Amino acid sequence: MRPNRMRELLNADQPTLGTHVISPWPGIIEIVGHAGVFDYVEYVGEYSPWSLEGLDNIGRAIDLFPGLSGMMKVDEQGRGTIAQRSIDAGIQNMLFTDVRTADDVRDCIRMVRPETPEAGGVHGAGMRRAAGYVLEGGSANWVQAMNDVVIALMIEKKAAMENLDEILAVPGVDMVQFGPSDYSVSIGKPGGGRDPEVQDAHCTMIEKALAAGVRPRVELGSFDMSQPYIDMGVRDFCVGWDIGTIFGWCKAQGTLIEELGLRQVEGGAEMNYPAAGR
């Protein structure tokens, strides 16, 4: 079984730095790996039109770089299937969306952990690529790898904030991240990711997570936005989106085209991410 770089960093109490990929083309993963900057790639499966074969290819691309690991952002519906097939494809860590209660969180963890008396999970051994198909399925190494999967949670619903203390107390929760867009919808303020009430909730989540010994992660468009969170004690960041980078580049070229007098660029939308996270 392949070492899990993200788990190694958490065990060593070191920062973790990742970036998001939404495109299902595994070449994007290779580009990130060749850059040698990030510890892991979050494959944003919640937004991507992935396939089971595609997950295997994402896993193969990650495996090309010993210092890189992967994370899958898992939809609320079909959590168990998505999480288990992603892990078994070689995407070693999970970010679960839309949890609301401590029981939701326990279910997510059970889906990932092996079905041993100690772990109490329901993830069975399978002849899939992360285990070498016929090499390590059900082995002691495989059991350890399933216990090493990093469990991260999106705290993005009003109910999740109301139940945050209980969620943070669930054994096996490694990391939490605030989701201002969904949270603003759930409190009746759609589009209010930058609303003071929403941003206050984000700060509260960070403070409570740190107090509970759970790592708060922050999503940002760029590392130049990170200092206020570093000052709060945050050391885990996932920065940038492949499609956002393409969009931003296109918009920048439009500005240059206008400045050079080649063409007046009409219309076009603006990228409008919340202050942090989605």
C-alpha positions as CSV (number, residue, x, y, z in Angstrom):
1,M,0.0,0.0,0.0
2,R,1.2,3.5,-0.9
3,P,2.2,5.8,2.0
4,N,-0.3,8.5,2.7
5,R,1.5,11.9,2.6
6,M,-1.3,13.8,4.1
7,R,-1.6,11.4,7.1
8,E,2.2,11.6,7.6
9,L,2.1,15.4,7.8
10,L,-0.8,15.4,10.3
11,N,1.0,12.8,12.4
12,A,4.1,15.0,12.4
13,D,2.0,18.1,13.3
14,Q,3.0,19.8,10.1
15,P,1.0,22.1,7.8
16,T,-0.8,20.6,4.8
17,L,-1.1,22.5,1.6
18,G,-3.3,21.4,-1.3
19,T,-5.0,22.6,-4.5
20,H,-8.3,21.8,-6.2
21,V,-8.8,20.0,-9.5
22,I,-12.2,19.7,-11.0
23,S,-11.3,18.6,-14.6
24,P,-11.5,14.9,-14.9
25,W,-8.4,14.9,-17.2
26,P,-5.6,13.3,-15.1
27,G,-3.0,15.3,-16.9
28,I,-3.9,18.2,-14.6
29,I,-2.8,16.1,-11.6
30,E,0.5,15.5,-13.3
31,I,1.0,19.2,-13.9
32,V,0.4,19.9,-10.2
33,G,2.8,17.0,-9.3
34,H,5.6,18.3,-11.6
35,A,5.3,21.7,-9.9
36,G,6.4,20.1,-6.6
37,V,4.6,22.7,-4.5
38,F,1.6,20.9,-3.0
39,D,1.2,18.0,-0.5
40,Y,-2.0,16.8,-2.0
41,V,-4.6,17.4,-4.7
42,E,-8.3,17.6,-3.8
43,Y,-10.2,16.1,-6.7
44,V,-13.5,18.0,-6.4
45,G,-15.7,15.1,-7.2
46,E,-18.8,16.9,-6.0
47,Y,-18.5,19.2,-9.0
48,S,-16.8,17.0,-11.6
49,P,-18.4,14.5,-14.1
50,W,-16.1,11.6,-13.0
51,S,-16.4,8.0,-13.9
52,L,-15.1,4.9,-12.1
53,E,-12.5,4.4,-14.8
54,G,-11.6,8.0,-14.4
55,L,-11.0,7.6,-10.6
56,D,-8.5,4.9,-11.3
57,N,-6.7,7.2,-13.7
58,I,-6.7,10.0,-11.2
59,G,-5.2,7.6,-8.7
60,R,-2.5,6.5,-11.2
61,A,-1.5,10.2,-11.8
62,I,-1.2,10.8,-8.1
63,D,1.0,7.7,-7.7
64,L,3.6,9.2,-10.1
65,F,4.7,11.6,-7.4
66,P,5.9,10.1,-4.1
67,G,5.4,13.4,-2.2
68,L,1.8,13.8,-3.4
69,S,-1.4,12.4,-2.0
70,G,-5.1,12.9,-3.0
71,M,-8.4,13.8,-1.5
72,M,-11.9,13.3,-2.9
73,K,-14.7,15.7,-2.2
74,V,-17.7,13.4,-1.7
75,D,-21.3,14.2,-2.5
76,E,-23.9,13.7,0.2
77,Q,-25.9,11.2,-1.9
78,G,-24.1,7.9,-2.4
79,R,-21.4,8.7,0.1
80,G,-20.5,5.1,0.8
81,T,-20.0,4.0,-2.8
82,I,-18.2,7.2,-3.8
83,A,-15.8,7.1,-0.8
84,Q,-14.9,3.5,-1.0
85,R,-14.4,3.5,-4.8
86,S,-12.3,6.6,-4.6
87,I,-10.1,5.2,-1.8
88,D,-9.7,1.9,-3.7
89,A,-8.8,3.8,-6.8
90,G,-5.9,5.4,-4.9
91,I,-7.4,8.7,-3.7
92,Q,-6.4,8.3,-0.1
93,N,-8.3,11.0,1.9
94,M,-11.9,12.1,2.0
95,L,-13.8,15.4,2.3
96,F,-17.4,14.7,3.2
97,T,-20.0,17.3,2.3
98,D,-23.3,18.3,3.8
99,V,-23.0,16.7,7.3
100,R,-25.5,18.0,9.8
101,T,-25.2,15.9,12.9
102,A,-22.7,13.7,14.8
103,D,-24.5,10.6,13.6
104,D,-23.9,11.8,10.0
105,V,-20.2,12.0,10.8
106,R,-20.1,8.6,12.4
107,D,-21.7,7.1,9.3
108,C,-19.1,8.8,7.0
109,I,-16.2,7.4,9.2
110,R,-17.7,3.9,9.2
111,M,-17.9,3.8,5.4
112,V,-14.1,4.5,5.2
113,R,-12.7,2.3,8.1
114,P,-12.1,-1.4,7.7
115,E,-14.5,-3.9,9.2
116,T,-12.2,-4.9,12.1
117,P,-13.3,-5.3,15.7
118,E,-11.2,-2.3,16.6
119,A,-12.1,0.1,13.8
120,G,-15.8,-0.9,13.5
121,G,-16.1,0.2,9.9
122,V,-17.8,-1.4,6.9
123,H,-15.2,-1.0,4.2
124,G,-14.5,-4.5,2.9
125,A,-11.4,-5.7,1.1
126,G,-11.6,-5.6,-2.7
127,M,-9.6,-6.5,-5.8
128,R,-9.0,-2.9,-6.8
129,R,-6.0,-0.9,-7.9
130,A,-4.9,0.7,-4.6
131,A,-4.4,-2.7,-3.2
132,G,-2.6,-4.0,-6.3
133,Y,-5.7,-5.8,-7.4
134,V,-4.5,-9.3,-6.2
135,L,-1.7,-8.3,-3.9
136,E,-2.8,-6.6,-0.7
137,G,-6.6,-6.7,-0.4
138,G,-7.5,-7.6,3.1
139,S,-3.9,-7.5,4.3
140,A,-2.6,-5.9,7.5
141,N,-1.1,-3.1,5.3
142,W,-4.5,-2.6,3.7
143,V,-6.2,-2.4,7.1
144,Q,-3.6,0.2,8.2
145,A,-4.1,2.2,5.1
146,M,-7.9,2.4,5.7
147,N,-7.3,3.5,9.3
148,D,-4.9,6.2,7.9
149,V,-7.5,7.8,5.6
150,V,-7.8,11.5,6.6
151,I,-11.4,12.4,7.4
152,A,-12.3,16.0,6.6
153,L,-15.8,17.5,6.9
154,M,-17.5,20.4,5.3
155,I,-19.3,22.5,8.0
156,E,-21.6,24.2,5.7
157,K,-25.1,23.9,7.1
158,K,-26.9,25.7,9.9
159,A,-27.5,22.4,11.6
160,A,-23.8,21.5,11.4
161,M,-22.9,24.7,13.2
162,E,-25.6,24.1,15.8
163,N,-24.2,20.6,16.4
164,L,-20.5,21.6,16.0
165,D,-19.4,20.6,19.5
166,E,-20.8,17.1,19.1
167,I,-19.3,16.8,15.6
168,L,-15.9,17.8,16.7
169,A,-16.0,15.3,19.6
170,V,-16.6,12.3,17.2
171,P,-13.4,10.1,17.2
172,G,-11.8,9.9,13.9
173,V,-12.5,13.5,12.7
174,D,-9.2,15.0,11.5
175,M,-10.2,18.2,9.8
176,V,-13.1,20.6,9.2
177,Q,-13.7,23.3,6.7
178,F,-16.4,26.0,6.6
179,G,-18.5,26.4,3.5
180,P,-19.9,30.0,3.3
181,S,-22.0,29.6,0.2
182,D,-24.1,26.6,1.5
183,Y,-24.2,28.1,5.0
184,S,-25.6,31.4,3.8
185,V,-28.3,29.5,1.9
186,S,-29.1,27.5,5.0
187,I,-29.7,30.6,7.2
188,G,-31.8,32.3,4.6
189,K,-29.2,34.6,3.1
190,P,-28.4,33.1,-0.3
191,G,-25.4,34.7,-2.0
192,G,-24.3,36.0,1.4
193,G,-20.9,34.3,1.7
194,R,-19.3,37.6,2.7
195,D,-22.1,38.6,5.1
196,P,-20.8,39.4,8.6
197,E,-23.0,36.7,10.2
198,V,-21.5,34.1,7.8
199,Q,-18.0,35.2,8.4
200,D,-18.5,35.2,12.2
201,A,-19.7,31.6,11.9
202,H,-16.5,30.8,10.0
203,C,-14.3,32.3,12.7
204,T,-16.4,30.4,15.4
205,M,-15.8,27.1,13.6
206,I,-12.1,27.7,13.4
207,E,-11.8,28.7,17.1
208,K,-13.9,25.7,18.3
209,A,-12.0,23.2,16.1
210,L,-8.6,24.4,17.4
211,A,-9.9,24.1,21.0
212,A,-11.1,20.6,20.3
213,G,-7.8,19.5,18.7
214,V,-9.3,19.2,15.2
215,R,-7.5,20.8,12.3
216,P,-9.4,23.7,10.6
217,R,-8.7,23.9,6.9
218,V,-9.4,27.0,4.8
219,E,-10.0,27.3,1.1
220,L,-8.6,30.4,-0.6
221,G,-8.2,31.7,-4.1
222,S,-4.5,32.6,-3.4
223,F,-2.0,32.3,-0.6
224,D,-1.8,36.0,-0.4
225,M,-5.2,35.8,1.4
226,S,-3.9,33.4,4.1
227,Q,-2.3,35.7,6.7
228,P,-5.4,36.4,8.8
229,Y,-6.1,32.7,9.1
230,I,-2.5,31.9,9.9
231,D,-2.8,34.5,12.7
232,M,-5.8,32.6,14.0
233,G,-3.8,29.3,14.1
234,V,-4.8,27.7,10.8
235,R,-2.1,25.7,9.2
236,D,-4.0,23.8,6.6
237,F,-5.0,25.4,3.3
238,C,-6.4,24.3,-0.1
239,V,-5.8,27.0,-2.6
240,G,-7.0,27.7,-6.1
241,W,-9.2,25.8,-8.6
242,D,-8.1,24.7,-12.1
243,I,-11.2,26.1,-13.7
244,G,-10.9,29.3,-11.7
245,T,-7.3,29.7,-12.9
246,I,-8.4,29.4,-16.5
247,F,-11.3,31.8,-16.1
248,G,-9.0,34.4,-14.4
249,W,-6.4,34.1,-17.2
250,C,-9.0,34.6,-19.8
251,K,-10.3,37.7,-18.0
252,A,-6.8,39.1,-17.7
253,Q,-6.2,38.7,-21.4
254,G,-9.4,40.6,-22.1
255,T,-8.1,43.5,-20.1
256,L,-4.8,43.5,-22.0
257,I,-6.7,43.3,-25.3
258,E,-8.6,46.4,-24.4
259,E,-5.5,48.2,-23.2
260,L,-3.7,47.5,-26.5
261,G,-6.7,48.8,-28.5
262,L,-7.2,45.5,-30.4
263,R,-10.8,45.0,-29.4
264,Q,-13.4,46.2,-27.0
265,V,-14.3,43.2,-24.9
266,E,-18.0,43.2,-24.2
267,G,-19.8,41.5,-21.4
268,G,-18.5,38.4,-19.6
269,A,-19.2,37.4,-16.0
270,E,-17.0,38.0,-13.0
271,M,-15.6,35.3,-10.7
272,N,-17.3,35.7,-7.4
273,Y,-15.9,33.3,-4.8
274,P,-16.7,34.0,-1.1
275,A,-14.0,35.4,1.1
276,A,-12.9,31.8,1.9
277,G,-14.3,28.5,0.7
278,R,-17.4,27.5,-1.1
